[in-house]
Amino acid sequence: MLIRRKSIEAQANTKAGPNRRRLEADANKPRKPKFAPVTLSELDGVRYLHFGTEWVQGAMRIRKPDWIELEYAQQMMAWMLFNQAPRHIVQFGLGTGALTKFSYRHFEQAQVSAVELNPAVIDICHSMFKLPPADDRLMLIESDAMDFVLHAARHGIIDALQVDLYDATARGPVLDTPEFYQACHASLAPGGVMTVNLFGDHPSYAKNLRAMEYAFDTVISLPEVHDGNVVAIAFKERQQFDFPTLYARAALIEASTRLPAKSWVNGIKSAL
């Protein structure tokens, strides 16, 4: 999020297609949000997503479209240390679809849902970031994340919730209230874990931590990366950390995915 790259204009088709879903609660709601333009840049084989500014909203290595390129986005997968067989994984804020693609490819038995308010982001993820079409396991939902998480049918069913909600200003998450995080807590299944992308050197960081700690008993922040990004991990229930077990799980994750999972355990340990 805090990486800067000069963006270039890119056109995205904003027409709703057959792979687009909207919550029933949203269907009759008048909504004409104004979105910043979706723009792109490329450097050294990596394609970046912007919202009309130099702030990076996501990245994809063109030769490895299913790899998670940015370190903070890799940290967003730290919930894998605590759930090796999730049934339902949800992403708030699609970005380039990196987390959604990785979850869809790696967890073949899981339902994967991505919630994104801007239809142009969904379209450009299909056209420029290799996001696969929706199917019986992959759901792409055009909706506000707050509407989604408040929906009663979503309560108690999400095993892993990944929250990365930024607009063009990149000043902090656009949803950051105790009410939002309480709703996130309610949406998690027993044993569920939420990861959230925050800005460590911005006033929004402390505000979000306070809101998360109001809703969750255990909240851990991993070390800052990218000169500002901090990933917080929140647990549905109070968490006791068994570090020998976590390091063993991290070794398995690294062997199967090449993600730097041991560094996640080190980060959790240092935060306690």
N, C-alpha and C positions, 0 to 999 in steps of 0.2 A: 504493500500500500504506500509506503513512503519512498519507494524508488521513483526517481523522476526520469522521464524520457520524453523527448519532443514528439508529439503525436501528429499524425496526418489524417485528413478527412477520409472516412470510409462510409459507404452507403450501406444501409441495412434494410431489408424488407420488413415492414412493420405489420403486414397483414397477418391475421390469425390463421393458422393452418390446422390440419387434422390432428397434429400432435400437441396442441395447445389446450390446456384445461384451465377453467376458472372455477373457484369455489362457488357453490350455489348461493352462499351469503353475499357474494360480490355481484352476482349476475344482474340484479336489478338496481344496483347502486350507481348513481351517476358519478362518473369519474373522468376527469380530463386533466390528468397530471401533466406538467411540463417537464420534460426530461432534457438533460444536457445531451449534446450530440455524441454519438458513439464513434470513437476515432481509434486509429491503430498506429503503431510504429513497429519497426523491425530493426534489430541490431544483433550481429554475430549469431545468426541462426535462430534468434528468439523473437517471437511475435508478441507484442504487448497490447493490452486493451486500455483505453483511456475514455474519460467522459468529457472530451473537449479541452482537457488541461494536460499538463505534464505529469500529473499524478498517475501512477500505474495502478490499474484495477485488477490486473491478472496477467499471466504470461504463459506461453506455450513454446517449448522447443520444437521447431517445425519437424525435425526428423524423429522426434519422440513424442508424439501428440498425447499419449496417455500418461506420460511422466509428470510428476508434480515438480515444476521448475523452481519455484520460490521457496526459500527456507521457512518463512512463516507459514506458508500453506502446507508444507510438510508437517510442521508442528500441529496443525489443525487436525491431523490424523492421530494424535497422541491417545485418543480414546481407545485405539486398538490394543493398548497395553492392558485394558480392563475388560474388553469384550472381544473375543476371538471369533464369535459366530453371530453377528448382529442380524436381526430380522428386518429392521427398518432403519434406514439412514436418511437423514434430511439435511439439506443445505439451504440456508437462508442467504440470499444474495448469490447469484449464479457466477458472476465474474466471467472468466474464460471457460468455466465448466471443469476446471482441473480436478477439484475434489469429487465432483459428481462423476466424471469419467473414471477416475481411479477407483472409487467405491463400486461403481457398476461393473468394472472389469474384474476387480479383485475378489469381491464378495458375490459369488455367482448365485447364492441362494437368497440374497437379501433384496427387499424392495428398496429402491433408491428414489427419493423425491427431491426436486429442486424447486424452490419458491423464489420467483423473480418478478418484480413489479413492471419493469421496463420491457415491453415486447421486442424492442430492437436488440436488446442484449441476448435474448433467446435466439433470435434469428441469426445474429452474427456469430453466435457460438456454433450453430449448425454450419454456417457457410465458411467460417474462417478458423474455427478452433476444433473441428472434428468431433463435435458433440453428436452422438448417435441419435437417431429418431426415437421417440417414445415407444415403449412396448409394454408387455405385461409386467415387467420389473422396473422400468424407468418411467417416472411420471414427472412432467414439466408443468408447473402450475404458475400461471400468470396471476399473481395476487400480492397484496401487501402481507408481509410476514406476520404482523400483529393480527390481521384477520384470520390467517391460517392457524396460528397458535391458540387463538381463543375459541376456535371451532371445537365443539364438544366431542366430535368424533375423533379428534386428534389426541385426546387426553389419554395418557398412560400407554402409548403405543410406540414411541420413538426410542430406539436403543442408543443412537448416536446423533446428536444435533450439532451442526456446524454453522456458526453465525458469523457472517462477514458482510455487514450491512453499511456501506459507505456510499455517499453521493459524490458529485463532482468536486465539492469543496474539500473533501477528505479531512474534515476537522474532528471526526469522531463518529462512532456508530450513530445511525439515524434513529435507532430505537435503543433507548438506554435507561428506561424507567424501572423502578421496582415492580410495577405492574406487568411490564413486558417479561421480565425475568421470572416472575412468579408463574406467568402463563407458560413459559418455557419449562419450568420445573414440573408443572402439571402435565405437560405433554410427554414427559419422559416415562418410559417403562421402568419397573423396578430394576435397579442396577444401571440405569441410564446415565450417560455422560454427555455434557455439553462443552464444546470448545468455542471460544470467542476471540476474534481478532480485535485488539485494542491498540491505541497509541500511547506508548509509555511516557512520552515527554509532553503530553498535552493534558489540560485540565479534565478532559473527558475520561481519562484513565481512572482517576480516583472516583469520579462519579459513577462509572460503570462498576467498579469493584464494590463500592458501597451497595449499589442496587443488587448485584449478584449475591453478596454476602447476606443481604436481607432475605433473599429467596432460597439460598442454598447453605447447608451447614458447612460444606467443605469446598473452598475455592483456592486454587493454586495458580500462580503466574509463572510461566516459563521465562528463561532469560530473554532479554530484548535482542531482536535481530533487525537487519535492514535499517539501522539507525533510527529505530522508533517502534517497530511492530512488537507487541507483546501478546502472546497467546495465553489466555486464561482458561483453566479447566475447572468445571463445576460438576459436582456429583449429586445424583438424586438423593442418596443417603450419605450419612457421615462415613468418611472413608478412613480406613486404617491401611497404611502402606507397608506391604511385605516386599522389601527391596530385593532379596534374593530371587523371589518369584518374578518380580518385574524385570530384572536383568535377564532372567532366562527367557521370558516372553519377548523381550527386546531382541535377543539374539535370533530367535525364530523369525521375527518380523524383518530384521535386516537380511537374513538369508533368503527369505521369500520375496521381498519387495525392494531391497536396497535402500529403504528409507532409514535415516539415522536414528533409530529408536533408542539406542543406548544413551544418546545425548538427551533425549526426553526424560529418561529416568534420572540422569544426572541433574537435570534442571529441576525436577520435582524434589529431589533430595536436598538440593541447595536452597530451595524455597521454604523448607520446613525449619 
